[in-house]
Amino acid sequence: MMAYDAAMRGEAALPVEIGICRTQPGTLNALLVTFYASPKFIGLEPITRSTYRGILEGWRAKDGDKRIALLQRHHIEARMAAKADTPAAQRNYLRMVRMVLAFAVEQNMRGDNPALAIKMLR
């Protein structure tokens, strides 16, 4: 109702972030919301953003409500093992996880990046 009143007075309303009330701080969902709004992501070409988002949303669908601080190396390796029959998907998943966890370290959501020491499975 406040947004309606502001519009009637001719004031610009603040943009509303959809789903913000459902996103719990410290989860993968919260990390990805922050990552998608960051200059690192916004500065990418649209096709690259679309590709990255497709990979990350698959991860989010499975683990979105889990705490990012509790993510360990064996969790990432288990996801990679599930993709063993498609090495390209496995490689892309690992690349995205490394990138997002590096961002989490920059944002002080994690103290380390457990994906850095992981090698491709054979």
VENVENBEL-V968205 format. One record per pair of residues at least 12 apart in sequence whose ideal C-beta (glycine too) atoms are under 10 Angstrom apart, sorted by the first residue. I is the first residue (numbers start at 0). J is the second residue. D is the distance in whole Angstrom. If there is no record, write none. Layout:
# VENVENBEL-V968205
i/j/d
I/J/D
I/J/D
This chain:
# VENVENBEL-V968205
i/j/d
1/13/10
2/15/8
16/32/7
16/36/8
17/32/10
18/32/8
19/32/8
21/64/10
22/63/9
22/64/9
23/63/10
23/64/7
23/65/10
23/66/9
24/66/10
24/67/10
24/108/9
25/65/10
25/66/5
25/67/6
25/68/6
25/69/9
25/108/7
25/109/10
26/59/10
26/62/9
26/63/7
26/64/6
26/65/6
26/66/6
26/67/6
26/68/9
26/69/10
26/108/10
27/55/9
27/58/7
27/59/6
27/61/9
27/62/5
27/63/5
27/64/8
27/65/6
27/66/8
27/67/5
27/70/8
27/99/8
27/103/9
27/108/10
28/59/6
28/62/9
28/63/4
28/64/7
28/65/9
28/67/9
29/63/9
29/66/10
29/67/8
29/103/10
29/106/10
29/108/8
30/55/10
30/59/9
30/63/10
30/66/10
30/67/5
30/68/10
30/70/10
30/99/7
30/100/9
30/102/7
30/103/5
30/106/8
30/108/6
30/109/9
31/52/9
31/55/6
31/56/8
31/58/8
31/59/6
31/63/8
31/67/9
31/99/7
31/102/10
31/103/10
32/59/10
33/99/10
33/102/8
33/103/9
33/106/6
33/108/8
34/51/9
34/52/10
34/55/8
34/98/9
34/99/6
34/102/5
34/103/8
34/106/8
35/48/8
35/51/9
35/52/7
35/55/8
37/102/7
37/105/9
37/106/9
39/98/8
39/99/10
39/101/9
39/102/7
39/105/9
40/52/9
40/55/10
40/98/9
40/99/10
40/102/9
50/91/8
50/95/9
51/91/9
51/94/9
51/95/6
51/98/8
51/99/9
52/95/10
53/91/9
53/95/10
54/88/8
54/91/6
54/92/6
54/94/8
54/95/5
54/96/9
54/98/10
54/99/10
55/92/9
55/95/6
55/96/9
55/98/9
55/99/7
57/78/10
57/82/10
57/88/9
57/91/10
57/92/8
57/95/9
58/75/10
58/78/7
58/92/7
58/95/7
58/96/7
58/99/8
61/78/8
61/81/10
62/74/8
62/78/8
66/108/10
67/99/9
67/100/8
67/103/6
67/106/10
67/108/6
67/109/6
68/103/9
68/108/7
68/109/6
68/110/8
69/109/10
70/96/9
70/100/8
70/103/9
70/109/8
70/112/10
70/113/7
70/114/9
71/113/6
72/111/10
72/113/4
72/114/8
72/115/9
72/116/7
72/117/6
73/113/9
73/117/10
74/96/10
74/113/8
74/114/10
75/92/8
75/93/7
75/96/6
75/97/9
75/100/9
75/113/7
75/114/5
75/117/6
76/93/10
76/113/10
76/114/10
76/117/6
76/118/10
76/120/7
78/92/7
78/93/9
78/96/8
79/92/6
79/93/6
79/96/9
79/114/10
79/117/7
79/118/10
79/119/8
79/120/6
80/120/6
82/120/9
83/120/6
83/121/8
86/119/7
86/120/9
86/121/9
89/119/7
89/120/7
90/119/6
92/114/10
93/114/7
93/117/6
93/118/9
93/119/7
93/120/9
94/114/9
95/114/9
96/112/9
96/113/9
96/114/5
96/115/10
96/117/8
97/112/7
97/113/10
97/114/4
97/115/6
97/117/8
98/112/10
98/114/9
99/112/9
99/114/9
100/112/4
100/113/7
100/114/5
100/115/8
101/114/8
101/115/8
